[in-house]
């Protein structure tokens, strides 16, 4: 169940222009964690779930929001007014 959801996310995200080698590494971690949960993580269920949630959050972030954040920061930056 978890592995299926992670694979669905990965299929979608791999199509995005900002996908990089860093994302490949995170994807491998997410698959391992999801598989561990699906197979029964025993007493480590809570910690594996937290880690999977963190990795999925990182994978879900797109570069588009970062670019928007930078633009918004530039637009809201203080403008210095000088007179000659």
C-alpha positions as CSV (number, residue, x, y, z in Angstrom):
1,X,0.0,0.0,0.0
2,X,2.7,2.5,0.9
3,X,5.0,1.3,-1.9
4,X,2.2,1.8,-4.4
5,X,1.6,5.4,-3.2
6,X,5.3,6.2,-3.3
7,X,5.6,4.8,-6.8
8,X,2.7,6.8,-8.0
9,X,4.3,10.0,-6.6
10,X,7.6,9.1,-8.3
11,X,6.0,8.4,-11.7
12,X,4.5,11.9,-11.5
13,X,7.5,13.8,-10.1
14,X,10.0,12.2,-12.5
15,X,8.3,14.1,-15.4
16,X,9.0,17.5,-13.8
17,X,11.8,19.6,-15.2
18,X,13.5,20.1,-11.8
19,X,14.1,16.3,-11.2
20,X,17.8,15.7,-10.4
21,X,20.2,13.1,-9.1
22,X,19.3,14.3,-5.6
23,X,15.8,13.3,-6.3
24,X,16.9,9.8,-7.5
25,X,18.6,9.3,-4.2
26,X,15.6,10.4,-2.2
27,X,13.4,8.2,-4.4
28,X,15.5,5.2,-3.5
29,X,15.2,6.0,0.2
30,X,11.4,6.5,-0.1
31,X,11.0,3.1,-1.9
32,X,13.0,1.3,0.8
33,X,11.1,3.0,3.6
34,X,7.7,2.3,2.0
35,X,8.7,-1.4,1.4
36,X,9.8,-1.7,5.0
37,X,6.4,-0.4,6.2
38,X,4.5,-2.7,3.9
39,X,6.5,-5.7,5.0
40,X,6.0,-4.9,8.7
41,X,8.5,-2.6,10.4
42,X,7.8,-4.2,13.8
43,X,8.6,-1.8,16.7
44,X,10.1,0.7,14.2
45,X,6.8,1.6,12.6
46,X,6.6,5.1,14.0
47,X,10.2,6.0,13.2
48,X,10.0,4.5,9.7
49,X,6.7,6.4,9.1
50,X,8.2,9.7,10.2
51,X,11.2,9.2,7.9
52,X,9.0,8.3,5.0
53,X,6.8,11.3,5.6
54,X,9.9,13.6,5.6
55,X,11.3,12.1,2.4
56,X,8.0,12.3,0.6
57,X,7.7,15.9,1.6
58,X,11.1,16.6,0.1
59,X,10.2,14.8,-3.0
60,X,7.0,16.7,-3.3
61,X,8.6,20.1,-3.3
62,X,9.1,21.4,-6.8
63,X,11.5,24.0,-8.0
64,X,8.6,26.1,-9.2
65,X,7.7,27.1,-5.7
66,X,11.3,28.0,-5.0
67,X,11.4,30.2,-8.0
68,X,8.1,31.9,-6.9
69,X,9.5,32.4,-3.4
70,X,12.6,34.0,-4.8
71,X,10.5,36.3,-7.0
72,X,8.3,37.2,-4.2
73,X,11.3,38.0,-2.0
74,X,12.7,40.2,-4.7
75,X,9.5,42.1,-5.2
76,X,9.0,42.7,-1.5
77,X,12.6,43.8,-0.9
78,X,13.0,47.3,0.4
79,X,13.7,49.8,-2.3
80,X,16.3,52.4,-1.5
81,X,15.3,55.9,-2.6
82,X,18.1,58.3,-3.4
83,X,18.1,61.9,-4.5
84,X,21.0,63.3,-6.4
